Amino acid sequence: MGAELAEHTLAQSALITGVTPDVTALRSLLSDSIANDPRFSRMLAGKLSGIDTFYDPGDPAAHPLTGTRAHDPEGQGVLPLLHDGRAVLLAMGDTSISGPAAERAAAAGVGVHSSRLAVTGGPAWAGVTAALLRPDGHVWWATGLPAGTEEFIARTVKALENLPARF
């Protein structure tokens, strides 16, 4: 990620400060592409802002959402939940986080909120019953285990215990 960031910064600097005819032509081409192609504009914005970053969980058994950025296309959004800079445990739909999992979340300084992402977040979120988000909005952990079961509670508590930071 660091090398990519440096490369993107150099490319932006060259486009902003370059005054030669070839750089001016390239800047004009990119400006037109950004203005006329929303997909290109979104892709470029994601790359340059780091929003499209994926963090490899390093665990082949991890939920497929782990490492991706939580995104709610219907705008019900998770971003307002992250404003205080701490991790958030999302309970989907009618799922509730209580007992040992809620106690562990409180001890770790993790906010617990209900979410509709299992419905509004697209196919990747279908069947998810809970997800733990990093403060930057990326998924640390997710599960589709039935809420309230012993395994659901045990895995939720374990995910909270394994947070790399306390908030």
C-alpha positions in Angstrom: 0.0 0.0 0.0 2.8 2.4 0.8 4.5 2.1 -2.6 1.1 2.6 -4.3 0.4 5.7 -2.3 3.8 7.1 -3.2 3.2 6.3 -6.9 -0.2 7.9 -6.8 1.2 11.0 -5.1 3.9 11.3 -7.7 1.4 10.9 -10.6 -0.9 13.6 -9.1 2.1 16.0 -8.6 3.2 15.5 -12.2 -0.3 16.3 -13.5 -0.8 19.3 -11.2 2.6 20.9 -11.7 3.4 19.9 -15.3 3.2 22.7 -17.8 4.5 21.0 -20.9 2.1 20.4 -23.9 2.1 16.6 -23.3 1.2 17.0 -19.6 -1.4 19.6 -20.4 -2.9 17.2 -23.0 -2.9 14.3 -20.5 -4.5 16.5 -17.8 -7.3 17.5 -20.3 -7.9 13.9 -21.3 -8.2 12.8 -17.7 -10.4 15.7 -16.8 -12.8 14.8 -19.7 -12.7 11.1 -18.7 -13.6 12.0 -15.1 -16.4 14.3 -16.2 -17.9 11.9 -18.7 -17.5 8.4 -17.2 -18.9 7.9 -13.7 -17.3 4.4 -13.5 -13.9 5.8 -14.2 -14.4 8.6 -11.8 -15.4 6.2 -9.0 -12.5 3.9 -9.7 -10.0 6.8 -9.7 -11.5 8.3 -6.5 -11.3 4.9 -4.8 -7.7 4.4 -5.9 -6.5 7.9 -4.9 -8.4 8.0 -1.6 -7.5 4.4 -0.5 -11.2 3.6 -0.1 -10.8 0.6 -2.5 -8.1 -0.9 -0.3 -8.5 -4.6 0.6 -6.8 -6.0 3.7 -6.0 -9.7 3.3 -7.2 -11.4 6.5 -4.5 -14.0 6.3 -7.0 -16.7 7.4 -8.4 -18.8 4.6 -11.4 -19.6 6.8 -12.3 -15.9 7.3 -15.6 -14.7 6.0 -15.4 -13.4 2.4 -16.2 -9.9 3.6 -13.2 -9.7 5.9 -10.8 -7.1 4.7 -13.4 -5.3 2.4 -14.8 -1.9 3.1 -18.4 -1.9 4.4 -20.5 0.0 1.9 -24.2 0.6 1.9 -25.5 1.6 -1.5 -28.8 2.7 -0.1 -27.1 5.3 2.1 -28.3 3.9 5.5 -24.6 4.0 6.1 -22.1 2.9 8.5 -19.9 6.0 8.3 -21.9 8.0 10.9 -21.3 5.1 13.3 -17.5 5.4 12.9 -17.2 9.2 13.6 -15.9 8.6 17.1 -13.0 6.6 15.8 -13.7 3.3 17.4 -14.6 -0.2 16.1 -18.3 -1.0 15.7 -20.0 -4.4 16.1 -23.0 -4.5 13.7 -26.0 -6.8 14.5 -28.0 -7.5 11.4 -31.7 -7.1 11.3 -33.4 -8.8 14.2 -30.1 -10.1 15.6 -29.2 -8.8 19.0 -25.8 -8.7 20.7 -26.3 -9.4 24.4 -24.8 -11.3 27.3 -21.0 -12.2 27.1 -20.7 -10.7 23.6 -22.2 -7.3 24.6 -20.0 -7.3 27.8 -16.9 -8.0 25.8 -17.7 -5.3 23.3 -18.2 -2.8 26.1 -14.9 -3.8 27.8 -13.1 -3.3 24.5 -14.8 0.1 23.9 -16.6 -1.2 20.8 -19.9 0.3 19.8 -22.8 -2.1 19.2 -25.4 -1.1 16.6 -28.1 -2.7 14.6 -27.8 -2.6 10.8 -29.6 -3.4 7.6 -26.5 -4.2 5.6 -27.5 -7.8 5.3 -30.5 -6.5 3.2 -29.1 -3.3 1.7 -25.4 -4.1 1.3 -25.7 -6.3 -1.8 -25.2 -10.0 -2.3 -22.0 -10.3 -0.4 -23.8 -9.2 2.8 -26.8 -11.7 2.4 -26.9 -14.1 5.3 -24.5 -12.1 7.5 -25.8 -11.9 11.1 -23.0 -9.8 12.6 -19.9 -7.9 11.5 -17.1 -6.2 13.3 -15.9 -3.0 11.6 -12.6 -1.3 11.9 -12.7 2.5 12.6 -11.9 3.1 8.9 -15.0 1.1 7.8 -13.3 -2.1 6.7 -14.6 -5.5 7.9 -12.4 -7.1 10.6 -14.7 -10.1 11.1 -18.1 -11.3 9.9 -20.3 -14.3 10.5 -23.4 -15.9 9.2 -23.9 -18.1 12.2 -27.5 -18.0 13.6 -27.6 -15.3 16.3 -28.0 -16.4 19.9 -26.5 -19.8 19.4 -23.5 -20.8 21.6 -21.2 -20.9 18.6 -22.4 -17.4 17.5 -21.7 -16.0 21.0 -18.3 -17.8 21.3 -17.1 -16.6 18.0 -18.3 -13.0 18.5 -16.5 -12.9 21.9 -13.3 -14.4 20.3 -13.4 -11.8 17.5 -13.7 -9.0 20.1 -10.9 -10.5 22.2 -8.6 -10.6 19.2 -8.9 -6.9 18.3 -5.4 -5.5 17.7 -6.3 -2.3 19.6 -8.6 -1.2 22.4 -10.7 1.9 21.9 
